[in-house]
C-alpha cells in the first residue's frame, strides 16, 4: 500500500504533496510484466497521476488521466488516478527497453521519445476537460512541471523517481510536487532551488530516507509542516494509495456486445469461448460459449449491417445508438417499450 502526504512550507508560501508509490509501481510491474525502464516510466506516470489528482481534483467522483504520447519504443503511457487513492495505468509496449544513460541510470527519456503530454479531467457530471503540452524531455517530471505552468498556471517543482533492483523488482518509488503559491518570496524560491540542486536525486532520497525524509531534504530550512491527516479521518496519518482497476467480469463480458452475433460465434468455434484482457491492469477474463451467447438477449441490431442499436446492460445502463440513421444508411428503429407494471 502506498501513501500520500500533504503539507505547507515557508509559512504557507509553498504547498507540498508527496507520494510513496513503491507497492503501487511493483504491482503494475508484476501485472504488465514490464522491462526495467518501462517500469521506471510507468512508475513515474502513476505517481504523477496520483499527485495531479490531489492537486487538481475537487470532487471524489472526478478522475485525472495522464497520457504521454511519445515516438520512442515505449509507444506511450496512460495513468489514471482519483482522490480515492486508486491508481491504474499501462504502457503500450511493456517489454520495450533503451540503452542506459551515460551516468548508468535508466533512460526513460529515450524510451518515451518526443511527443505530447495530455491531461484529461473527467468531472463528476461526466464533462471532460482535455489539455496538452509538448514533451520537454520525456523524463516525465519536467514534462508535468511544464504542463502545470503552461496549462494550469501553477508554478511548481516536480520530482519523480523509481529505483529498480537488478532482478527487476521495484525497491523504491514516489515523488513530490512543490507548488509555489501567490506572493511567495524570492528568498523562499531561492532556497527551494538550492535544495533541489544540491540534493542527490529523488530516487536516492526515497531509497535512503523514505518519503518524509526525502521531502524534508528538499524543503530544508523552509519549515515544512505536514497536514494532520488523522484529523481528516485517515487513521494511519496518510492517504492510502493502491493500484486498483475498475474492471470486472461483468464489464468485460459487455465489451463483447460490440461484436456481431456472427463474430461471437466465430470466437466460440475457434477458441471454445472468449477471452478478454483488461489493458489497464492485465486481468484476464474467460467466458464459456453459454455466457457469450447470452449477450444476444435483449439486443436490437441493424437488420442490414448488424450494428448494435440498443442493449440494456446487466447493471441497468442502456446502450443506445447515438444517431437517427445507422452507419449503413438504415433508419434506426427505437427499441420496443417495456410493459409497465
N, C-alpha and C positions, 0 to 999 in steps of 0.2 A: 504494500500500500504506500503510495506517495503522499506528499503533504504540501500544502501551500500556506505561506505566512504573509501577513500584511503589516505595514508599519509606516512611520514618518521619520524623517531626519532633518537636521539643520533647522530645528524649531518650526517644523511644518512646511519648510520650503521644498522638500523633496518627498515624493510618495514612493514607497518601496513595495514591490510584490515579488516574492521569492518562492520558487517551487523546487522540491526534491522529487525526481521522477524515475529513480533507478528501477523500481519494480515495474512501473508503467512501461518503460522502454524495453526491459527484459522480456516482459510478456509479449510485446509487439514483435521483438526479435524472434521469440520462440514460435509464435503463431505464423509469421510470414517467412520463416527460415531465411533471415536476412544475412547478407555478407557483412563483414565488419564496417566498411564505410557506409553501406546502406543503413546499417543500424545507427551509426552516428547521425546520418542525415535525417532519418525518420524520427530519431530521438529528439533532435533539436526542433523538428517541426511539431512534434507532440507537445513538447514543453512550451514552445512559443504559443501554440493554440490555447493551452491552459492559461498562460499569462494574459493573453489577449482577451480571453473570456472574462477574466476578473477585472480587466482594465476597461473594457468597452460595454459589457452586457449589463443591463439594468433589471431584467426580469428573469426569474428562474426558468421560464419556459423558452427563453431565447438561446440560440446556438451561434457559435462562430466557427466558420470553416476557413482554414488557411490552405491555399492552393499555390503550389510553386511549380510552374511550368518552365522547365529548362530544356536546352537542346543537348545536354550531356547524356551519358549512357543510363543514368537512373530513370529517365523518362518523366519524372515528376513526383511530387509529394502532395498528399492530401491528408490533412489532420483536422479533426473536429473536436470541440470542447464546449462545455457549458459551466455555469456556476454551481451545478450539482456535483462537480468534480469528476464527471465521467468523460473520458477521453478515448478517442479511437482514431485510426488512420492507417494508411498504406502507402507504398511506393509502387510505381508501375513495373519496375524491373528489380525485384528483390535481390537477385544474385549479382547485380551489376557491381563492378569494382573499378577502382582507379589507382594509379601509382601513388605512393605516399608523397607528401611534400618534401622539400629539401631538408626540413627540420625533423623529418621522420614521422610527423603527425598525419592522421588520416586526411585525405584530400577531398573534403566534402564539396568544395567549390568546383573542382574538376568534374566530380560525379554529377553535380547538378547542371553546370554549364551556364550559358547566358539565356535570359528569357524574362519572365514576368512573375511577380508575386501578386496574388489576388486575395482579398479577404471578403468573404460572403457572410453577411449577418442576417439571420432569419429571426424575425420578431415573433412575439407570442401570437399575433393575429395572422401569421403566415407571410406577411410582407417581407420582401427581401431587399437588402442594400448590398451592392457589389462595387468594390473599388479596387484599383490596381496601380502598381508602380513597376518600373523596370527593375530587374535584379541588379544590385550594386556589385556583389561579389559571388553570390551563390553559397556563401558560408552561413546564411540564414539569419544570424544575429544582426549583422549590419543591414541586411535587407529589411528585417522587421522594423529596425530603428528608422530607416529611411521611409518606410510606409507610414509609421506613426507621425512622422514630421510632415510628410507631404499630403497625406490623405486625412489625417485626424487633427493636424496642427498640435500634436503633443510631442514636444521635445523630450527625448528620453535616451538613456543609455540602456542597451540591451546586451545581456551576456548569457550565452547558452553553451552548454558543454556536455559531452558524453564520453566516458572513458570505457573503452572496450578491452577486455583482457585477451591474451594471446589465444585462448580457446574459443573466443567469440562472445562469451558472456559479458553482460554489462556490469561493470564494477561500480560506476557512479554516473549519475545523470541529473541534470537540473539547470536552473538558470534564474535570472532575476531581471526585472525592469525597474529602473530608477527614473521616475517621471519628474521633470522639472516643472514646478508649479509657478503660476504667475507671481511676479515680484521677488523671485529667488535672487539672492545677492551674487555678485561676481565672485566674492570670496568663497561661497559655498560651491559654486560651479568649478572654480579653480581647484579646490581641494578634492572634489569628486574626480575630476580629470586626472589629477596627480595620482590619486589612489589607484585608479584603473590602469594607468600607465606603468606603475611600478609593481603591480600585482603579478604573480607568476602565471595567471590564466585561470579562468573559472573552473575548468576541468580539474586542474591540480588542487585548487582550493576546496572543491566539493569532496574530492577523494581524501584529502588530508584533514580538513577541518569541519566537514559536514555543512549543511545548508546555512545554519545560523552563523557559524564561524566564518564561512565564505562571505556572507553579507556584511558581517562586521568588519572584515578586512576592507571591502570595497567602500564602506561608509565610515571608515576610521576617522575619528576626530569630528564627526558630524552628528554626534549624539543620536544614534539610531534608537528609536523607541518602537517596540513591537506592539501591535494591537492585541488587546486581551480577547482572544477568540473564545475562551471559555465563557466569558460574559455574554457572548453572542450565541451560545448553545453548542459549541464544539468542545466536547468533553476532553479530548486529548490536547486542546490548546492549539490545534492546527486544523485546516480544512483538508479532509482526506481526498486524495486523487487516486483514480484507478483506471486501467484500461478496461473499458466496458462498452460492448457493442449493443445496439438496439435491435439487432436482427432476431428472428425467431423462426421456429419451424413453420408456423402459420404464414408469416410474411414470405418466406422462401417458396412455399407452395404456391402462393398467389402470383409470384412472378411468372409462373408457367401459364397464367391466363393470357399472356401476350403471345403465346404460341397458338396456332390454329389447332383444332382437334386432330387434323391430319398430321401435323408436325408432332403433336404429342404422341400419337400412335406410333410414329416412326421412332421416337425415343424409346418407347416401350419395346418395340421389336428389336432394336439394335442393342439396348442396354438392360432390358428386363425391368425398366422403371425409369426414374430420372434422378439426377444428382445435381444439386445446386451448391455452389461455393460462394460464401459472402466475401466480397472483395475487401470489405472494411476490416474483418477480423480473421478471415481464413477458415471459419467454421464451415463444415461440410454437412449438408442435409441430403439424405437419401429417401426416395419415395417409391412405394410399391405401385404396380400398374393400377390397382384399385384406387389409390389416392390420386393418381394423375387423372384418371378418367372421371373422378368425382367433380372435377373442375367444370365439366360441361353443364352441370346442373345450374339452371338459372342464368346461363349466358344468353345474350342476344347478339347475334353476329350478322354482318352484311351477307345477304344471300349470294352476292356476286363474287366478292373478293375474300370473304371470311374475316374481315376486320372486326375486332371486338367493339361493340357499340355500348353494351351495358352489362354490368355484373354487380351483384351485391356481395361484398366480401363477408367472411365469417365474423369479422368484428363490427359488422353493420355499416361500414363505409361503402358508399355507392360509387362505382366507377362508371362514369358517363362520358360518351364520346363528345368532344367539345364543339363540334361543328354540326351544322344542319345538313350538310352534304358529305358523304363518305369520300375518302381519297380517290375512289374509283368513279365517282360521279353519281352514285346512287343516293337518293334522298334517305336520310336517317329516319327510321321509324322508332318512335318512343316506346319504351318497354311497357308491357301491359300493367295496369294498375292492380295493386294487391287488393283483394276484397276487404272491406272494413269489418272490424269485429262487431 
